[in-house]
Amino acid sequence: METLEFQAEARQLLQLMVHSIYSNKDIFLRELISNASDALDKLRLAKLQDGLEADTSDLHIEIEVDAEARTLVVRDNGIGMTREEVVALIGTIAKSGTAELLSKLKEAKESPELIGQFGVGFYSTFMVADRVELVTRKAGTEGHGTRWESAGEGTFTIDDAPDAPIGTTVTLHLRPKDEDDALYDYTDEWKIKEIVKRYSDFISFPIRKGDEVLNSQKALWARPRSEVTDEEYHEFYKHISHDWTDPLEIINMKAEGTFEYEALLFIPSRAPHDLFQRDARRGLQLYVKRVFIMDDSRELIPDYLRFVKGVVDAADLSLNISREILQQDRHIQMIRRRLVKKVLSTIKDLLSSNPEKYATFWREFGRAVKEGLLAEPDNHKPILEIASFATTEGTEPTTLAAYVERMKEGQEEIYFLTGESRSQVENSPHMEAFREQGYEVLILTDPVDEIWVDVVPEFDGKKLRSIARGSVDLPKDEDKPEPEGDFGPLLGFLTEKLTEQVKEVRLSHRLTTSAACLVSDADDITPALEKMYRAMGQEGPRVKRILELNPGHPLVTGLRAAYERSADDAALPDTAELLYGTALLAEGGDLEDPARFAKLLADRLAQTV
């Protein structure tokens, strides 16, 4: 037997491993099973590629517990290790020294040489054990095996193990149970099963405890779709999503080459109740070589596709030393881009091949998907291609492509109007000229619509245009007579009297039945967006709008005549306030002083009876 001393920093380093890196003590069993699975994979590969003479007919992992002796054993019949490999691999941590390891962990690109090595996960055992023994023998070598033992303190021992079988056996002498420190009794059968089910259920080798196999080995994402029934997919979806309904669509992906991964994604058939809650759980389950890493990996799917459920299983990823936190590297970003592309293309296929399914999808998740128009400018086109919007043409939503096909001859812009409800938008004065001349207008009533329309300039070469902004340049109605008389003096008077409310008063080309309406300048934010910013605590200068008058309306012509008769009439300023107030109310706006408006209106009505 040979007794070796750790470096002076080793004790501090082990404390770092045990208390600072792992947030969950159950992780130790995942790490031991993962190491065992890797050893089994290596043995099978060595036999196939190198012609190693080895029995691979029953590759497996065994777990044994002894409640009286308080020991837990994890055994595999995999590749095993030589004495030199034991010292090198398990000694990785001991040889590194605390300062060197911490330095490596702070490097921008992680420490690849540490990740996935036997020694890293192996040392997590000292969270739950006060002494650890390892017995191993390398396949294809003659002679004896090696025994390693340590209490995780100042020394470890290396000795020969003459009767060691091929493979590796790790024996943990468990610490006393301490629930206050989240240290459970790892000889309890239910706890072993719970950990295996959570972290190692899809390991491709059987994990045995006595005569019982603890893992299902059924990684559906690794099997061809032709070999999996819809019932199996649906059961798996319900398991990972906690949703009792069947998914709307199933998406399989497999990437091969220099970087390999598999994915099994599901589009739900209904939106969860917390879809728009900030603290809702979201993200995909992440596995690395079928070992469970985390439940809600937000790095793999953008927030606007947060409703997508599923699993990503990568051959290798840059994880932190405990495998618990993903790092932002090119592999993660590559997977994310490909998943997004696949999900959006799947929805596009539904749009053409299964309109009924698509309609369900958009009704449930369309509002969330439109958030992607703000978050990912590079995906404007594919998102707009799958988007649907209410329209003045019928009751069914329309795609932008269908809208463009129906555009009138000479129409160069896609017209839209935002509002709080369909009825409010349809009854808006801004609609009058467009309705009269038969122009289709998109009806946008989701809060996100107020924002994305400002960052998406066009679709298919056609500019998106709000009919409540700027001036309207519709073809002139030849049957409509030109307004008689000069409105200039009245417009000047109204602009002066309403200077606190509006920046300009002008004649309108968009009104046919209403007396007046309010419009925004082309580059100004809308009142609804201004209100949203205020609700979020972002106070800014108030944006004045433009009051447009219908020169053919009796109220406007009568007001002009009254002004021409007596520009000093004391009732005219009150009439100007009433005109502005009615225009504001017509679009669903809020009066600054409702009581004053009501009094002015009551006084004016009293004069007519």
Residue pairs with C-beta under 8 A, 6 or more apart in sequence:
1 157
1 158
1 159
2 157
2 158
2 159
3 155
3 156
3 157
4 155
4 156
4 157
4 158
5 154
5 155
6 94
6 154
6 155
6 156
7 94
7 95
7 97
9 97
9 98
9 99
10 93
10 94
10 97
10 154
11 153
11 154
12 98
13 93
13 94
13 96
13 97
13 98
13 101
14 93
14 123
14 126
14 152
16 98
16 101
16 102
17 93
17 123
17 124
17 126
18 123
18 124
18 126
18 127
18 152
21 124
21 320
21 321
21 322
22 28
22 124
22 127
22 322
22 324
23 322
23 324
24 182
25 127
25 128
25 182
25 183
25 184
26 184
26 195
26 198
26 199
27 124
27 127
27 199
27 322
27 323
27 324
28 124
28 125
28 127
28 128
28 172
29 72
29 74
29 186
29 192
29 195
29 196
29 199
29 200
30 195
30 199
30 200
30 291
30 292
31 121
31 122
31 124
31 125
32 74
32 121
32 122
32 125
32 170
33 61
33 74
33 196
33 199
33 200
33 203
33 207
33 291
34 121
34 200
34 289
34 291
35 118
35 121
35 122
35 168
36 61
36 74
36 75
36 76
36 78
36 168
36 205
37 61
37 76
37 200
37 203
37 204
37 205
37 289
37 290
37 291
38 78
38 116
38 289
39 76
39 78
39 79
39 80
39 167
39 168
40 59
40 60
40 61
40 76
40 77
40 78
40 79
40 205
41 78
41 289
42 78
42 79
43 52
43 54
43 56
43 59
43 77
43 78
43 79
43 139
44 56
44 59
46 52
46 54
46 79
46 139
46 140
47 53
47 54
47 56
52 139
52 140
53 140
54 139
54 140
54 166
58 77
59 76
59 77
59 78
59 205
60 76
60 77
60 205
60 206
60 207
60 208
61 74
61 75
61 76
61 203
61 205
61 206
61 207
61 208
62 73
62 74
62 75
62 76
62 207
62 208
62 209
63 72
63 73
63 74
63 75
63 192
63 196
63 207
63 208
63 209
63 214
64 71
64 72
64 73
64 75
64 209
65 71
65 72
65 73
65 186
65 187
65 189
65 192
65 209
66 187
67 187
70 173
70 174
70 176
70 187
71 171
71 172
71 173
71 174
71 187
72 129
72 171
72 172
72 174
72 186
72 187
73 169
73 170
73 171
73 172
74 169
74 170
75 167
75 168
75 169
75 170
76 167
76 168
76 169
77 165
77 166
77 167
78 139
78 167
78 168
79 138
79 139
79 167
80 136
80 137
80 138
80 139
80 145
80 166
80 167
80 168
81 89
81 118
81 136
81 137
81 138
81 146
81 168
82 138
82 141
82 146
83 146
83 158
85 138
86 134
86 136
86 146
86 148
86 158
87 158
89 117
89 118
89 119
90 118
90 119
90 122
90 134
90 148
91 119
92 114
92 117
92 118
92 119
92 120
93 101
93 119
93 120
93 123
94 119
94 156
96 104
96 114
101 114
104 111
104 114
105 111
105 320
105 321
109 318
109 329
110 318
110 319
110 320
110 327
110 329
111 321
112 318
114 120
114 321
115 318
115 319
115 321
115 323
116 316
120 321
121 323
122 134
122 170
123 152
124 322
125 132
125 170
125 172
126 132
126 152
127 183
128 172
128 174
128 175
128 183
128 186
129 172
129 173
129 174
129 175
130 151
130 152
130 173
130 174
130 175
131 149
131 150
131 151
131 152
131 172
131 173
132 149
132 150
132 151
132 152
132 170
132 171
132 172
132 173
133 147
133 148
133 149
133 170
133 171
133 173
134 147
134 148
134 149
134 168
134 169
134 170
134 171
135 145
135 146
135 147
135 148
135 161
135 164
135 168
135 169
135 171
136 145
136 146
136 148
136 161
136 164
136 167
136 168
136 169
137 144
137 145
137 146
137 161
137 164
137 165
137 166
137 167
138 145
138 166
139 166
139 167
144 160
144 161
144 162
144 164
145 160
145 161
145 162
145 163
145 164
145 165
146 158
146 159
146 160
146 161
146 164
147 157
147 158
147 159
147 160
147 161
147 164
148 156
148 157
148 158
149 156
149 157
149 159
150 156
150 157
172 186
174 185
174 186
174 187
175 183
176 183
177 183
177 184
177 185
184 191
185 191
186 192
189 209
192 209
192 214
193 209
193 214
196 207
196 214
196 215
197 214
197 215
198 292
199 291
199 292
200 207
200 215
200 290
200 291
200 292
201 215
201 216
201 217
201 292
202 215
202 216
202 217
202 218
202 219
202 222
202 287
202 290
202 292
202 313
203 215
203 217
203 290
203 291
204 217
204 219
204 222
204 290
205 217
206 213
206 215
206 217
207 213
207 214
207 215
208 214
219 290
219 313
220 228
220 232
220 233
220 236
220 264
221 252
221 262
221 263
221 264
221 311
221 313
222 262
222 290
222 313
225 250
225 252
230 250
233 247
233 250
233 264
233 266
234 246
234 247
236 264
237 243
237 246
237 247
237 250
237 266
237 309
238 244
238 246
240 285
240 309
240 310
240 311
241 247
241 266
241 268
241 309
243 268
243 270
243 272
243 309
245 268
245 269
245 270
246 269
247 266
247 267
247 268
247 269
247 309
248 267
248 268
248 269
248 357
248 360
248 361
249 266
249 267
249 346
249 350
249 357
249 361
250 264
250 265
250 266
251 263
251 264
251 265
251 266
251 267
251 310
251 342
251 343
251 346
252 263
252 264
253 261
253 262
253 263
253 264
253 265
253 338
253 339
253 342
254 261
254 262
254 263
255 261
255 262
255 335
255 338
259 314
259 315
259 316
259 331
259 334
260 314
260 315
261 312
261 313
261 314
261 315
261 335
262 312
262 313
263 284
263 310
263 311
263 312
263 313
263 335
263 339
263 342
264 310
264 311
265 284
265 308
265 309
265 310
265 311
265 339
265 342
265 343
266 308
266 309
266 310
267 307
267 308
267 343
267 346
267 347
267 361
267 365
268 307
268 309
268 364
269 360
269 364
270 364
271 307
271 364
271 365
271 368
272 280
272 307
274 280
274 281
275 306
275 307
275 365
275 368
276 367
276 368
280 306
281 295
281 296
282 296
282 298
282 301
282 303
282 306
282 307
283 295
283 296
283 297
283 298
283 299
283 300
283 301
283 306
284 296
284 297
284 300
284 301
284 308
284 309
284 310
284 311
284 312
284 339
285 292
285 294
285 295
285 296
285 297
285 310
285 311
285 312
286 292
286 293
286 294
286 297
286 300
286 311
286 312
286 314
286 317
286 326
287 293
287 311
287 312
287 313
287 314
288 313
288 314
288 315
288 316
288 317
288 319
288 323
289 313
289 314
289 315
289 316
290 313
291 323
293 319
293 323
293 324
294 324
294 326
297 312
297 326
299 326
299 328
299 332
299 336
300 312
300 326
300 332
300 335
300 336
300 339
301 308
301 336
301 339
301 340
302 336
302 340
302 372
302 375
302 376
303 371
303 375
304 368
304 369
304 370
304 371
304 372
304 375
304 376
305 340
305 343
305 368
305 369
305 372
306 368
307 364
307 365
307 368
308 343
312 335
312 339
314 331
314 335
317 326
317 331
317 332
318 326
318 327
318 329
318 331
318 332
319 325
319 326
319 327
320 327
326 332
340 376
340 379
341 382
344 379
344 382
344 383
344 386
345 382
347 358
347 361
347 369
347 386
348 382
348 385
348 386
350 357
350 358
350 361
351 358
351 386
351 399
359 388
359 397
362 369
362 386
362 387
362 388
362 397
366 387
366 388
366 446
367 446
367 448
369 383
369 386
369 387
370 383
370 387
370 446
370 448
370 449
370 452
371 448
371 452
372 379
372 383
373 380
373 383
373 384
373 448
373 452
373 455
373 456
374 448
374 451
374 452
374 455
376 383
377 455
380 456
384 400
384 456
384 459
385 399
385 400
385 401
386 399
387 399
387 400
388 397
388 398
388 399
389 397
389 398
389 399
389 400
389 403
389 416
389 442
389 443
389 444
390 397
390 398
390 422
390 442
390 443
390 444
390 445
391 397
391 398
391 403
391 440
391 441
391 442
391 443
392 426
392 431
392 434
392 435
392 440
392 441
392 443
393 406
393 440
398 442
400 414
400 459
400 460
401 460
403 414
403 440
403 442
404 414
404 459
404 460
404 462
406 440
407 414
407 440
407 462
408 438
408 439
410 475
411 439
412 462
412 463
413 462
413 463
413 464
413 465
414 442
414 459
414 462
414 463
414 464
414 465
415 434
415 439
415 440
415 441
415 442
415 465
415 466
415 467
416 441
416 442
416 443
416 444
416 453
416 464
416 465
416 466
416 467
417 425
417 428
417 430
417 431
417 441
417 442
417 443
417 444
417 466
417 467
417 468
418 425
418 444
418 445
418 449
418 450
418 453
418 466
418 468
418 526
418 528
419 425
419 428
419 443
419 444
419 445
419 528
419 587
419 588
420 445
420 528
420 588
421 445
422 443
422 445
424 587
424 588
425 431
425 443
425 444
425 445
426 443
428 468
428 517
428 586
428 587
429 510
429 511
429 513
429 514
429 516
429 517
429 583
429 586
429 587
430 467
430 468
430 510
430 517
430 519
430 587
431 441
431 467
432 510
432 511
432 512
432 513
432 514
433 472
433 474
433 509
433 510
433 511
433 512
434 441
434 467
434 474
434 510
436 477
436 512
437 474
437 475
437 477
439 474
441 467
444 450
444 453
447 532
450 526
450 528
450 529
450 532
451 529
451 532
453 464
453 466
454 525
454 529
456 464
457 463
457 464
458 464
466 520
466 526
467 510
468 519
468 520
468 526
468 587
469 519
469 520
469 521
469 522
469 524
469 526
470 519
470 520
470 521
470 522
471 509
472 508
472 509
472 510
473 509
474 509
474 510
480 552
481 552
483 507
483 551
483 552
485 557
485 560
487 507
487 549
487 551
487 560
489 563
489 564
489 567
490 559
490 560
490 563
491 505
491 506
491 507
491 549
493 563
493 567
493 572
493 576
494 505
494 547
494 549
494 576
494 579
495 502
495 504
495 505
497 572
497 573
497 576
497 577
498 505
498 547
498 576
498 577
498 580
501 544
501 547
501 580
502 518
502 544
502 545
502 546
502 547
502 580
503 521
503 544
503 545
503 546
504 546
504 547
505 546
505 547
505 548
505 549
506 546
506 547
506 548
506 549
507 548
507 549
507 551
508 516
508 517
508 548
508 549
508 550
508 551
510 517
510 519
510 548
511 517
511 548
511 549
511 550
511 553
512 550
512 552
513 550
513 553
514 550
514 553
514 583
514 586
515 549
515 550
515 553
515 555
515 556
515 579
515 582
515 583
516 547
516 548
516 549
516 550
516 553
516 556
516 579
516 580
516 582
516 583
517 547
517 548
517 583
517 586
517 587
518 545
518 546
518 547
518 548
518 580
518 583
518 584
518 587
518 589
519 545
519 546
519 548
520 526
520 527
520 543
520 545
520 546
521 545
521 546
524 543
524 545
525 533
525 543
527 543
527 545
527 589
530 540
530 542
530 543
533 539
533 540
547 579
547 580
547 583
549 556
549 579
550 556
551 557
555 579
559 572
559 575
559 579
562 569
562 571
562 572
562 575
563 569
563 572
574 600
574 603
574 604
575 604
577 596
577 597
577 600
578 597
578 600
578 601
578 604
581 591
581 597
581 600
584 590
584 591
585 591
591 597
